[in-house]
Amino acid sequence: MQAASYRRNRVLLTGDAAYIHSPLGGQGLNVGLVQRDQGQGEDSGNTYDLTLLDIYESERHPIATWVLDWTRAQVTALKPDAFGRAMRTLTEDLIKTDDGANLFINRVWGLSQRYTLGEEPRHIHLLVGSSAPDFEFGDGSRLGSKLEKGRGLLLDFGNSSEMESIVDGKYSGKVDYLATEAKKTCGLSALLIRPDGIVAWVEENAQHNIDALKAALGDWFIL
């Protein structure tokens, strides 16, 4: 069961107030952790824009629908009737195959979920709307430690003074700029990461699309 809308005026529903599902598989814990991080990210900075709450609903409502369907399937598989036995047999057959095992891994860990952040060319890359890779940097640190301050992060695998000046100017205090090297860059030269770890913009070319970066910064870090 899920609320038709998560927000009405000044009332915002989240967690168990927004949806109720079986606790099987720890899916509710995964969803709750992501919601916490996303809520903190959308409340980061000095200026709070209520449109971000509408974005919260547009991103999280489809995910909750997915979780509800997934837990319903698990409940069906546990039933002692013929339908439950058939579901268990099918599940056992699937999980014995490589593709089936990978399917269930993707279902459980949640890292393959992707938000639709927009329809413009800058939103096409598959990483945009997905969790950022856990980059390991040259000094041995990892991406997660760079997001602990609850701010956005513009990660530059080169050293663009133009990008640094944009962040240090208009977005100082909301977005950190980090020029560094990584053991694996996934073919990227730069990326903008929201406080909740979701990628908002990527660049693969050495010549950066600064206009696209500015648009992404304007979307997620309201001045």
N, C-alpha and C positions, 0 to 999 in steps of 0.2 A: 504494500500500500504506500502511495506517495502523494504528497500535496500537489495540487495542480500548479501552484505558483509558490515560489519560495519567498517572495517579497510583496508586501502591500503597504505602500507609504513608508512609515517608519518601523514597520514590523518585518523582521527577517527570520525565516525558519532555517534551521540547520541541524544536522545530526538526526537523532531519533524524533525530533519534532517535525522533520521534513519527510521522513520515510520510515517504514517499519519492515524488517525482513528477518528471516531466520539467521541466527548467529553462526551458522555452519561455515567452516573454512576461514574464519577470520577476516572475511571481506569487509565487514563493518569497521574493523580496526583500521584496515588500509584506507578506506574511504574517509574515516574520521581524521586520520593523520594528514591526509592531503588537504582536507577542508580546513584544518587548523592552519597549515602552512599558507594556504591560499588566502585565508582571511587575514592573517598577519601581513601578508604581502600587500593586500589591497588597502590595508590601513597604515602602510608605512609612509613616512613623510609628514609634512606639516599640514598639507591641504588635503582634505578628504572630499572626494567627488562621489556623490550618491550613484552616478551612472555605473560605477564599478560594482555596485551591488547587483545591478541588472546583468552585468557581465558574469558575475558569480553564478546566477541562476542559469544563464545560457550555457555555461560550461559544465556545471555540476549536475543539472537536471538529467541530461542524457546519460551521464555516468551512473547515476543512481538507478535509472531505468535498467541499464545493463546489469547492475549488481542484483537487482530484484529478479530479473530473468534467470541469472546464474544461480542464485540461491533456490529459486523454485525448482530448477532442474535437479539440484542436489537433494532437496526434500523428496521429490518424486522417486529418485533412485533409492531412497531409504525405506520406501513403503513396502510392506510385506506381501503386497498383492502381485498379480501377474504383470501389471504395468511397471512396478518397481523392479521386479526381477529382470524384465526385458531391458530396462534402462541400465541396470548394473552390468548385464552381459555385454551390451553395446559399449559401455564405458571401458570394461576390461579389455575388449578386443581393440578398441582405439588406442588405449594407453600402452599397449604392447608394440605399437608401431612408432617409428621415430617422429613422423608427422603428428601423430596423435599425442605423443608425450609432449612435444613442443607446443601443441595447441593448449594443453592443460597448464603447462608452465606459464604461458602468456596470460591465460585466464587468471591464474592465482597471483602472480607477482605484481601485476598492474602497471608495469613500466612501459608496456606497449600501447597504452591508451594515449589518444591524441585529441587535443581540442582543435576545433575549427576556429581560428582567430580572425579569419577574414577571407575575402575572395580576390584580393589584389595579387599581382605577381610576387610581391615580397612574402606572401603567405604560402607559396607553393611548396617550398622545400619541406621534405618529410620531417625534419627536425623541428620546424616551427610548430609550436603547439604541443610538443613532446617533452618529456623529461630530458634535461641536458645530460650528456654522457659524463661519467665520473672521471674527468680528466686527471691524469697524474702529471704534475709539473716537474720541471727540472730539479727543484730543490727537495723533491720527495713529497711535498704536500699535495692534497687532492682538492677537487672543486668544492666539496661539501664544506670544508673549513672556511672557504672564502665567502660563503653565504650566511654565516652565523650571525652577522650583524643585522639581518633582516632587511637588507637593501638590495636593489638591483645590481647587476654586475655586467659591465661591458668588458668582455674578454678579448684581448688583442694578441694574436700570435705573431704579430709584427711589432711595429712601434710607430703608430700613426699619431703624430702630434695634433692633427686636425680632430680626430675622434676624442683624444684626451681633452682638448680645449672645450669641446661641446659639453662633455660630462662635467668637467670641473667648473664650467661657467653656469649654465642654466640649471643643471641637474645636480649640483653639489649638495650632498646630504641625502640624496635619494638613490643615486647610482654611483657605485665605485668603478673606477677604471683600473684595469690590470693588464699590463703588457708583460708577457711571459712566454716561455717555451714549454711545450708539452711533449711527452714521449710519443703520444699519438694525437693528432689533431683532427682525425676523421675527414681530412680533406678541406678543412675550414681555415680561413684566415682571421675571422673574427665572429663573435656572436654576442647577442644581448640576452641576458638571462633574468627573468623575473625573480623576486624574492622567494617564490615558492618552487624555484628550480625549473620552471617551464621556459623553453626557448622562445623568445619573442621576435628575434631577427637573426639571420645568419648571412655570412658573406664567404664565398669560396674563392673569389678573385683577389689578387693583390691590390687592384684598384677598387677601393671601396665605394659602394653606392651610398653616399652620405645622405642623400635625400630620403632613401628608404629607412636608414637608421634614425633620422630625425622624426620620421612619421611613427616609427615603432616607439621611440621614446615618448612622443606626444600621446600615444595611445595608452600607455601603461603608467606613466609617471607625470600625473597632472601637476601643472605649475600653479 
